[in-house]
Amino acid sequence: MAISRDHELHKRRFSRNVGVGLTLVFFVALVFGLTIAKVQRGGSLQAFDHTYRPALEQPAE
């Protein structure tokens, strides 16, 4: 009997691993794409960090 024969369980596990890997790659690509879109759009890149920022204050009339 050959040691290298794959059992049906190994084939199912491999296909599940491929599915999880593709899902992970898709999620990473989605986050990367959203990050690039936000950076390219420009605008306000300052985050809300509970500090006073004069750049966001409205000018007094």
mmCIF file of the N, C-alpha and C atoms, coordinates in Angstrom:
data_MODEL
# 
_entry.id   MODEL 
# 
loop_
_atom_site.group_PDB 
_atom_site.id 
_atom_site.type_symbol 
_atom_site.label_atom_id 
_atom_site.label_alt_id 
_atom_site.label_comp_id 
_atom_site.label_asym_id 
_atom_site.label_entity_id 
_atom_site.label_seq_id 
_atom_site.pdbx_PDB_ins_code 
_atom_site.Cartn_x 
_atom_site.Cartn_y 
_atom_site.Cartn_z 
_atom_site.occupancy 
_atom_site.B_iso_or_equiv 
_atom_site.pdbx_formal_charge 
_atom_site.auth_seq_id 
_atom_site.auth_comp_id 
_atom_site.auth_asym_id 
_atom_site.auth_atom_id 
_atom_site.pdbx_PDB_model_num 
ATOM 1   N N  . MET A 1 1  ? 0.836   -1.159 0.000  1.00 0.00 ? 1  MET A N  1 
ATOM 2   C CA . MET A 1 1  ? 0.000   0.000  0.000  1.00 0.00 ? 1  MET A CA 1 
ATOM 3   C C  . MET A 1 1  ? 0.899   1.246  0.000  1.00 0.00 ? 1  MET A C  1 
ATOM 4   N N  . ALA A 1 2  ? 0.569   2.186  -0.862 1.00 0.00 ? 2  ALA A N  1 
ATOM 5   C CA . ALA A 1 2  ? 1.363   3.404  -0.987 1.00 0.00 ? 2  ALA A CA 1 
ATOM 6   C C  . ALA A 1 2  ? 1.036   4.375  0.144  1.00 0.00 ? 2  ALA A C  1 
ATOM 7   N N  . ILE A 1 3  ? 2.041   5.021  0.630  1.00 0.00 ? 3  ILE A N  1 
ATOM 8   C CA . ILE A 1 3  ? 1.852   5.980  1.719  1.00 0.00 ? 3  ILE A CA 1 
ATOM 9   C C  . ILE A 1 3  ? 1.279   7.292  1.194  1.00 0.00 ? 3  ILE A C  1 
ATOM 10  N N  . SER A 1 4  ? 1.517   7.630  -0.058 1.00 0.00 ? 4  SER A N  1 
ATOM 11  C CA . SER A 1 4  ? 1.140   8.932  -0.593 1.00 0.00 ? 4  SER A CA 1 
ATOM 12  C C  . SER A 1 4  ? -0.309  9.002  -1.092 1.00 0.00 ? 4  SER A C  1 
ATOM 13  N N  . ARG A 1 5  ? -1.092  7.944  -0.931 1.00 0.00 ? 5  ARG A N  1 
ATOM 14  C CA . ARG A 1 5  ? -2.487  8.004  -1.389 1.00 0.00 ? 5  ARG A CA 1 
ATOM 15  C C  . ARG A 1 5  ? -3.281  8.941  -0.487 1.00 0.00 ? 5  ARG A C  1 
ATOM 16  N N  . ASP A 1 6  ? -4.068  9.814  -1.117 1.00 0.00 ? 6  ASP A N  1 
ATOM 17  C CA . ASP A 1 6  ? -4.895  10.755 -0.361 1.00 0.00 ? 6  ASP A CA 1 
ATOM 18  C C  . ASP A 1 6  ? -6.227  10.123 -0.022 1.00 0.00 ? 6  ASP A C  1 
ATOM 19  N N  . HIS A 1 7  ? -6.623  10.304 1.170  1.00 0.00 ? 7  HIS A N  1 
ATOM 20  C CA . HIS A 1 7  ? -7.930  9.848  1.609  1.00 0.00 ? 7  HIS A CA 1 
ATOM 21  C C  . HIS A 1 7  ? -8.966  10.907 1.212  1.00 0.00 ? 7  HIS A C  1 
ATOM 22  N N  . GLU A 1 8  ? -10.220 10.511 1.169  1.00 0.00 ? 8  GLU A N  1 
ATOM 23  C CA . GLU A 1 8  ? -11.279 11.443 0.799  1.00 0.00 ? 8  GLU A CA 1 
ATOM 24  C C  . GLU A 1 8  ? -11.360 12.606 1.793  1.00 0.00 ? 8  GLU A C  1 
ATOM 25  N N  . LEU A 1 9  ? -11.031 12.356 3.033  1.00 0.00 ? 9  LEU A N  1 
ATOM 26  C CA . LEU A 1 9  ? -11.024 13.406 4.044  1.00 0.00 ? 9  LEU A CA 1 
ATOM 27  C C  . LEU A 1 9  ? -9.999  14.484 3.710  1.00 0.00 ? 9  LEU A C  1 
ATOM 28  N N  . HIS A 1 10 ? -8.833  14.104 3.202  1.00 0.00 ? 10 HIS A N  1 
ATOM 29  C CA . HIS A 1 10 ? -7.804  15.070 2.827  1.00 0.00 ? 10 HIS A CA 1 
ATOM 30  C C  . HIS A 1 10 ? -8.269  15.936 1.673  1.00 0.00 ? 10 HIS A C  1 
ATOM 31  N N  . LYS A 1 11 ? -8.979  15.344 0.726  1.00 0.00 ? 11 LYS A N  1 
ATOM 32  C CA . LYS A 1 11 ? -9.483  16.127 -0.413 1.00 0.00 ? 11 LYS A CA 1 
ATOM 33  C C  . LYS A 1 11 ? -10.504 17.152 0.053  1.00 0.00 ? 11 LYS A C  1 
ATOM 34  N N  . ARG A 1 12 ? -11.409 16.761 0.942  1.00 0.00 ? 12 ARG A N  1 
ATOM 35  C CA . ARG A 1 12 ? -12.395 17.707 1.456  1.00 0.00 ? 12 ARG A CA 1 
ATOM 36  C C  . ARG A 1 12 ? -11.726 18.810 2.270  1.00 0.00 ? 12 ARG A C  1 
ATOM 37  N N  . ARG A 1 13 ? -10.749 18.447 3.088  1.00 0.00 ? 13 ARG A N  1 
ATOM 38  C CA . ARG A 1 13 ? -10.048 19.444 3.895  1.00 0.00 ? 13 ARG A CA 1 
ATOM 39  C C  . ARG A 1 13 ? -9.284  20.422 3.008  1.00 0.00 ? 13 ARG A C  1 
ATOM 40  N N  . PHE A 1 14 ? -8.667  19.915 1.944  1.00 0.00 ? 14 PHE A N  1 
ATOM 41  C CA . PHE A 1 14 ? -7.937  20.782 1.024  1.00 0.00 ? 14 PHE A CA 1 
ATOM 42  C C  . PHE A 1 14 ? -8.882  21.766 0.349  1.00 0.00 ? 14 PHE A C  1 
ATOM 43  N N  . SER A 1 15 ? -10.050 21.297 -0.092 1.00 0.00 ? 15 SER A N  1 
ATOM 44  C CA . SER A 1 15 ? -10.983 22.207 -0.764 1.00 0.00 ? 15 SER A CA 1 
ATOM 45  C C  . SER A 1 15 ? -11.510 23.254 0.218  1.00 0.00 ? 15 SER A C  1 
ATOM 46  N N  . ARG A 1 16 ? -11.707 22.884 1.472  1.00 0.00 ? 16 ARG A N  1 
ATOM 47  C CA . ARG A 1 16 ? -12.125 23.857 2.489  1.00 0.00 ? 16 ARG A CA 1 
ATOM 48  C C  . ARG A 1 16 ? -11.024 24.876 2.731  1.00 0.00 ? 16 ARG A C  1 
ATOM 49  N N  . ASN A 1 17 ? -9.788  24.409 2.791  1.00 0.00 ? 17 ASN A N  1 
ATOM 50  C CA . ASN A 1 17 ? -8.666  25.327 2.993  1.00 0.00 ? 17 ASN A CA 1 
ATOM 51  C C  . ASN A 1 17 ? -8.530  26.308 1.844  1.00 0.00 ? 17 ASN A C  1 
ATOM 52  N N  . VAL A 1 18 ? -8.739  25.832 0.635  1.00 0.00 ? 18 VAL A N  1 
ATOM 53  C CA . VAL A 1 18 ? -8.694  26.726 -0.530 1.00 0.00 ? 18 VAL A CA 1 
ATOM 54  C C  . VAL A 1 18 ? -9.803  27.767 -0.427 1.00 0.00 ? 18 VAL A C  1 
ATOM 55  N N  . GLY A 1 19 ? -10.991 27.356 -0.016 1.00 0.00 ? 19 GLY A N  1 
ATOM 56  C CA . GLY A 1 19 ? -12.101 28.299 0.143  1.00 0.00 ? 19 GLY A CA 1 
ATOM 57  C C  . GLY A 1 19 ? -11.822 29.352 1.190  1.00 0.00 ? 19 GLY A C  1 
ATOM 58  N N  . VAL A 1 20 ? -11.285 28.935 2.325  1.00 0.00 ? 20 VAL A N  1 
ATOM 59  C CA . VAL A 1 20 ? -10.946 29.888 3.383  1.00 0.00 ? 20 VAL A CA 1 
ATOM 60  C C  . VAL A 1 20 ? -9.836  30.820 2.915  1.00 0.00 ? 20 VAL A C  1 
ATOM 61  N N  . GLY A 1 21 ? -8.864  30.290 2.211  1.00 0.00 ? 21 GLY A N  1 
ATOM 62  C CA . GLY A 1 21 ? -7.768  31.116 1.693  1.00 0.00 ? 21 GLY A CA 1 
ATOM 63  C C  . GLY A 1 21 ? -8.256  32.152 0.695  1.00 0.00 ? 21 GLY A C  1 
ATOM 64  N N  . LEU A 1 22 ? -9.142  31.755 -0.200 1.00 0.00 ? 22 LEU A N  1 
ATOM 65  C CA . LEU A 1 22 ? -9.690  32.710 -1.173 1.00 0.00 ? 22 LEU A CA 1 
ATOM 66  C C  . LEU A 1 22 ? -10.539 33.775 -0.493 1.00 0.00 ? 22 LEU A C  1 
ATOM 67  N N  . THR A 1 23 ? -11.284 33.385 0.518  1.00 0.00 ? 23 THR A N  1 
ATOM 68  C CA . THR A 1 23 ? -12.077 34.359 1.268  1.00 0.00 ? 23 THR A CA 1 
ATOM 69  C C  . THR A 1 23 ? -11.171 35.359 1.976  1.00 0.00 ? 23 THR A C  1 
ATOM 70  N N  . LEU A 1 24 ? -10.086 34.882 2.553  1.00 0.00 ? 24 LEU A N  1 
ATOM 71  C CA . LEU A 1 24 ? -9.142  35.765 3.220  1.00 0.00 ? 24 LEU A CA 1 
ATOM 72  C C  . LEU A 1 24 ? -8.484  36.727 2.235  1.00 0.00 ? 24 LEU A C  1 
ATOM 73  N N  . VAL A 1 25 ? -8.082  36.223 1.083  1.00 0.00 ? 25 VAL A N  1 
ATOM 74  C CA . VAL A 1 25 ? -7.480  37.076 0.051  1.00 0.00 ? 25 VAL A CA 1 
ATOM 75  C C  . VAL A 1 25 ? -8.486  38.133 -0.407 1.00 0.00 ? 25 VAL A C  1 
ATOM 76  N N  . PHE A 1 26 ? -9.755  37.750 -0.589 1.00 0.00 ? 26 PHE A N  1 
ATOM 77  C CA . PHE A 1 26 ? -10.782 38.705 -0.992 1.00 0.00 ? 26 PHE A CA 1 
ATOM 78  C C  . PHE A 1 26 ? -10.963 39.787 0.064  1.00 0.00 ? 26 PHE A C  1 
ATOM 79  N N  . PHE A 1 27 ? -10.997 39.413 1.343  1.00 0.00 ? 27 PHE A N  1 
ATOM 80  C CA . PHE A 1 27 ? -11.168 40.388 2.415  1.00 0.00 ? 27 PHE A CA 1 
ATOM 81  C C  . PHE A 1 27 ? -9.989  41.353 2.480  1.00 0.00 ? 27 PHE A C  1 
ATOM 82  N N  . VAL A 1 28 ? -8.781  40.845 2.347  1.00 0.00 ? 28 VAL A N  1 
ATOM 83  C CA . VAL A 1 28 ? -7.589  41.707 2.368  1.00 0.00 ? 28 VAL A CA 1 
ATOM 84  C C  . VAL A 1 28 ? -7.618  42.660 1.178  1.00 0.00 ? 28 VAL A C  1 
ATOM 85  N N  . ALA A 1 29 ? -7.996  42.167 -0.002 1.00 0.00 ? 29 ALA A N  1 
ATOM 86  C CA . ALA A 1 29 ? -8.083  43.025 -1.187 1.00 0.00 ? 29 ALA A CA 1 
ATOM 87  C C  . ALA A 1 29 ? -9.157  44.092 -1.005 1.00 0.00 ? 29 ALA A C  1 
ATOM 88  N N  . LEU A 1 30 ? -10.269 43.739 -0.391 1.00 0.00 ? 30 LEU A N  1 
ATOM 89  C CA . LEU A 1 30 ? -11.339 44.702 -0.146 1.00 0.00 ? 30 LEU A CA 1 
ATOM 90  C C  . LEU A 1 30 ? -10.876 45.812 0.796  1.00 0.00 ? 30 LEU A C  1 
ATOM 91  N N  . VAL A 1 31 ? -10.231 45.450 1.896  1.00 0.00 ? 31 VAL A N  1 
ATOM 92  C CA . VAL A 1 31 ? -9.736  46.454 2.841  1.00 0.00 ? 31 VAL A CA 1 
ATOM 93  C C  . VAL A 1 31 ? -8.669  47.319 2.182  1.00 0.00 ? 31 VAL A C  1 
ATOM 94  N N  . PHE A 1 32 ? -7.788  46.729 1.406  1.00 0.00 ? 32 PHE A N  1 
ATOM 95  C CA . PHE A 1 32 ? -6.750  47.490 0.718  1.00 0.00 ? 32 PHE A CA 1 
ATOM 96  C C  . PHE A 1 32 ? -7.376  48.456 -0.281 1.00 0.00 ? 32 PHE A C  1 
ATOM 97  N N  . GLY A 1 33 ? -8.358  47.980 -1.042 1.00 0.00 ? 33 GLY A N  1 
ATOM 98  C CA . GLY A 1 33 ? -9.026  48.845 -2.016 1.00 0.00 ? 33 GLY A CA 1 
ATOM 99  C C  . GLY A 1 33 ? -9.749  50.007 -1.359 1.00 0.00 ? 33 GLY A C  1 
ATOM 100 N N  . LEU A 1 34 ? -10.434 49.753 -0.259 1.00 0.00 ? 34 LEU A N  1 
ATOM 101 C CA . LEU A 1 34 ? -11.109 50.837 0.449  1.00 0.00 ? 34 LEU A CA 1 
ATOM 102 C C  . LEU A 1 34 ? -10.114 51.842 1.021  1.00 0.00 ? 34 LEU A C  1 
ATOM 103 N N  . THR A 1 35 ? -8.984  51.354 1.500  1.00 0.00 ? 35 THR A N  1 
ATOM 104 C CA . THR A 1 35 ? -7.953  52.243 2.019  1.00 0.00 ? 35 THR A CA 1 
ATOM 105 C C  . THR A 1 35 ? -7.387  53.125 0.917  1.00 0.00 ? 35 THR A C  1 
ATOM 106 N N  . ILE A 1 36 ? -7.097  52.540 -0.224 1.00 0.00 ? 36 ILE A N  1 
ATOM 107 C CA . ILE A 1 36 ? -6.572  53.312 -1.359 1.00 0.00 ? 36 ILE A CA 1 
ATOM 108 C C  . ILE A 1 36 ? -7.594  54.344 -1.816 1.00 0.00 ? 36 ILE A C  1 
ATOM 109 N N  . ALA A 1 37 ? -8.871  53.974 -1.878 1.00 0.00 ? 37 ALA A N  1 
ATOM 110 C CA . ALA A 1 37 ? -9.911  54.912 -2.305 1.00 0.00 ? 37 ALA A CA 1 
ATOM 111 C C  . ALA A 1 37 ? -10.018 56.080 -1.332 1.00 0.00 ? 37 ALA A C  1 
ATOM 112 N N  . LYS A 1 38 ? -9.904  55.819 -0.042 1.00 0.00 ? 38 LYS A N  1 
ATOM 113 C CA . LYS A 1 38 ? -10.004 56.896 0.942  1.00 0.00 ? 38 LYS A CA 1 
ATOM 114 C C  . LYS A 1 38 ? -8.795  57.821 0.852  1.00 0.00 ? 38 LYS A C  1 
ATOM 115 N N  . VAL A 1 39 ? -7.620  57.261 0.662  1.00 0.00 ? 39 VAL A N  1 
ATOM 116 C CA . VAL A 1 39 ? -6.418  58.080 0.587  1.00 0.00 ? 39 VAL A CA 1 
ATOM 117 C C  . VAL A 1 39 ? -6.405  58.906 -0.700 1.00 0.00 ? 39 VAL A C  1 
ATOM 118 N N  . GLN A 1 40 ? -6.821  58.330 -1.822 1.00 0.00 ? 40 GLN A N  1 
ATOM 119 C CA . GLN A 1 40 ? -6.820  59.060 -3.086 1.00 0.00 ? 40 GLN A CA 1 
ATOM 120 C C  . GLN A 1 40 ? -7.861  60.169 -3.104 1.00 0.00 ? 40 GLN A C  1 
ATOM 121 N N  . ARG A 1 41 ? -8.989  59.953 -2.414 1.00 0.00 ? 41 ARG A N  1 
ATOM 122 C CA . ARG A 1 41 ? -10.041 60.956 -2.402 1.00 0.00 ? 41 ARG A CA 1 
ATOM 123 C C  . ARG A 1 41 ? -9.585  62.208 -1.673 1.00 0.00 ? 41 ARG A C  1 
ATOM 124 N N  . GLY A 1 42 ? -8.650  62.062 -0.777 1.00 0.00 ? 42 GLY A N  1 
ATOM 125 C CA . GLY A 1 42 ? -8.139  63.209 -0.035 1.00 0.00 ? 42 GLY A CA 1 
ATOM 126 C C  . GLY A 1 42 ? -9.102  63.603 1.059  1.00 0.00 ? 42 GLY A C  1 
ATOM 127 N N  . GLY A 1 43 ? -9.462  64.872 1.077  1.00 0.00 ? 43 GLY A N  1 
ATOM 128 C CA . GLY A 1 43 ? -10.401 65.345 2.080  1.00 0.00 ? 43 GLY A CA 1 
ATOM 129 C C  . GLY A 1 43 ? -9.766  65.362 3.449  1.00 0.00 ? 43 GLY A C  1 
ATOM 130 N N  . SER A 1 44 ? -10.599 65.218 4.434  1.00 0.00 ? 44 SER A N  1 
ATOM 131 C CA . SER A 1 44 ? -10.125 65.241 5.809  1.00 0.00 ? 44 SER A CA 1 
ATOM 132 C C  . SER A 1 44 ? -9.607  63.858 6.201  1.00 0.00 ? 44 SER A C  1 
ATOM 133 N N  . LEU A 1 45 ? -8.326  63.744 6.376  1.00 0.00 ? 45 LEU A N  1 
ATOM 134 C CA . LEU A 1 45 ? -7.733  62.478 6.784  1.00 0.00 ? 45 LEU A CA 1 
ATOM 135 C C  . LEU A 1 45 ? -7.476  62.437 8.281  1.00 0.00 ? 45 LEU A C  1 
ATOM 136 N N  . GLN A 1 46 ? -7.959  63.468 8.986  1.00 0.00 ? 46 GLN A N  1 
ATOM 137 C CA . GLN A 1 46 ? -7.777  63.498 10.427 1.00 0.00 ? 46 GLN A CA 1 
ATOM 138 C C  . GLN A 1 46 ? -8.857  62.642 11.076 1.00 0.00 ? 46 GLN A C  1 
ATOM 139 N N  . ALA A 1 47 ? -8.487  61.888 12.065 1.00 0.00 ? 47 ALA A N  1 
ATOM 140 C CA . ALA A 1 47 ? -9.435  61.023 12.753 1.00 0.00 ? 47 ALA A CA 1 
ATOM 141 C C  . ALA A 1 47 ? -9.954  61.714 14.008 1.00 0.00 ? 47 ALA A C  1 
ATOM 142 N N  . PHE A 1 48 ? -11.043 61.200 14.521 1.00 0.00 ? 48 PHE A N  1 
ATOM 143 C CA . PHE A 1 48 ? -11.613 61.721 15.755 1.00 0.00 ? 48 PHE A CA 1 
ATOM 144 C C  . PHE A 1 48 ? -10.843 61.130 16.919 1.00 0.00 ? 48 PHE A C  1 
ATOM 145 N N  . ASP A 1 49 ? -10.071 61.965 17.594 1.00 0.00 ? 49 ASP A N  1 
ATOM 146 C CA . ASP A 1 49 ? -9.231  61.460 18.677 1.00 0.00 ? 49 ASP A CA 1 
ATOM 147 C C  . ASP A 1 49 ? -9.428  62.256 19.963 1.00 0.00 ? 49 ASP A C  1 
ATOM 148 N N  . HIS A 1 50 ? -10.595 62.890 20.135 1.00 0.00 ? 50 HIS A N  1 
ATOM 149 C CA . HIS A 1 50 ? -10.956 63.591 21.365 1.00 0.00 ? 50 HIS A CA 1 
ATOM 150 C C  . HIS A 1 50 ? -10.004 64.737 21.687 1.00 0.00 ? 50 HIS A C  1 
ATOM 151 N N  . THR A 1 51 ? -9.476  65.389 20.687 1.00 0.00 ? 51 THR A N  1 
ATOM 152 C CA . THR A 1 51 ? -8.638  66.559 20.917 1.00 0.00 ? 51 THR A CA 1 
ATOM 153 C C  . THR A 1 51 ? -9.167  67.715 20.094 1.00 0.00 ? 51 THR A C  1 
ATOM 154 N N  . TYR A 1 52 ? -8.814  68.904 20.484 1.00 0.00 ? 52 TYR A N  1 
ATOM 155 C CA . TYR A 1 52 ? -9.226  70.112 19.777 1.00 0.00 ? 52 TYR A CA 1 
ATOM 156 C C  . TYR A 1 52 ? -8.371  70.283 18.529 1.00 0.00 ? 52 TYR A C  1 
ATOM 157 N N  . ARG A 1 53 ? -9.057  70.496 17.385 1.00 0.00 ? 53 ARG A N  1 
ATOM 158 C CA . ARG A 1 53 ? -8.349  70.739 16.131 1.00 0.00 ? 53 ARG A CA 1 
ATOM 159 C C  . ARG A 1 53 ? -8.855  72.036 15.515 1.00 0.00 ? 53 ARG A C  1 
ATOM 160 N N  . PRO A 1 54 ? -8.015  73.059 15.462 1.00 0.00 ? 54 PRO A N  1 
ATOM 161 C CA . PRO A 1 54 ? -8.456  74.350 14.910 1.00 0.00 ? 54 PRO A CA 1 
ATOM 162 C C  . PRO A 1 54 ? -8.891  74.250 13.438 1.00 0.00 ? 54 PRO A C  1 
ATOM 163 N N  . ALA A 1 55 ? -8.378  73.294 12.702 1.00 0.00 ? 55 ALA A N  1 
ATOM 164 C CA . ALA A 1 55 ? -8.716  73.176 11.285 1.00 0.00 ? 55 ALA A CA 1 
ATOM 165 C C  . ALA A 1 55 ? -10.191 72.865 11.082 1.00 0.00 ? 55 ALA A C  1 
ATOM 166 N N  . LEU A 1 56 ? -10.854 72.268 12.069 1.00 0.00 ? 56 LEU A N  1 
ATOM 167 C CA . LEU A 1 56 ? -12.258 71.902 11.931 1.00 0.00 ? 56 LEU A CA 1 
ATOM 168 C C  . LEU A 1 56 ? -13.212 72.953 12.467 1.00 0.00 ? 56 LEU A C  1 
ATOM 169 N N  . GLU A 1 57 ? -12.691 74.000 13.095 1.00 0.00 ? 57 GLU A N  1 
ATOM 170 C CA . GLU A 1 57 ? -13.551 75.033 13.685 1.00 0.00 ? 57 GLU A CA 1 
ATOM 171 C C  . GLU A 1 57 ? -14.105 75.933 12.587 1.00 0.00 ? 57 GLU A C  1 
ATOM 172 N N  . GLN A 1 58 ? -15.390 76.267 12.701 1.00 0.00 ? 58 GLN A N  1 
ATOM 173 C CA . GLN A 1 58 ? -16.042 77.165 11.755 1.00 0.00 ? 58 GLN A CA 1 
ATOM 174 C C  . GLN A 1 58 ? -15.615 78.605 12.035 1.00 0.00 ? 58 GLN A C  1 
ATOM 175 N N  . PRO A 1 59 ? -15.356 79.382 10.997 1.00 0.00 ? 59 PRO A N  1 
ATOM 176 C CA . PRO A 1 59 ? -14.991 80.785 11.238 1.00 0.00 ? 59 PRO A CA 1 
ATOM 177 C C  . PRO A 1 59 ? -16.188 81.570 11.787 1.00 0.00 ? 59 PRO A C  1 
ATOM 178 N N  . ALA A 1 60 ? -15.906 82.475 12.732 1.00 0.00 ? 60 ALA A N  1 
ATOM 179 C CA . ALA A 1 60 ? -16.963 83.288 13.347 1.00 0.00 ? 60 ALA A CA 1 
ATOM 180 C C  . ALA A 1 60 ? -17.384 84.376 12.367 1.00 0.00 ? 60 ALA A C  1 
ATOM 181 N N  . GLU A 1 61 ? -18.689 84.652 12.346 1.00 0.00 ? 61 GLU A N  1 
ATOM 182 C CA . GLU A 1 61 ? -19.194 85.693 11.444 1.00 0.00 ? 61 GLU A CA 1 
ATOM 183 C C  . GLU A 1 61 ? -19.354 86.996 12.148 1.00 0.00 ? 61 GLU A C  1 
# 
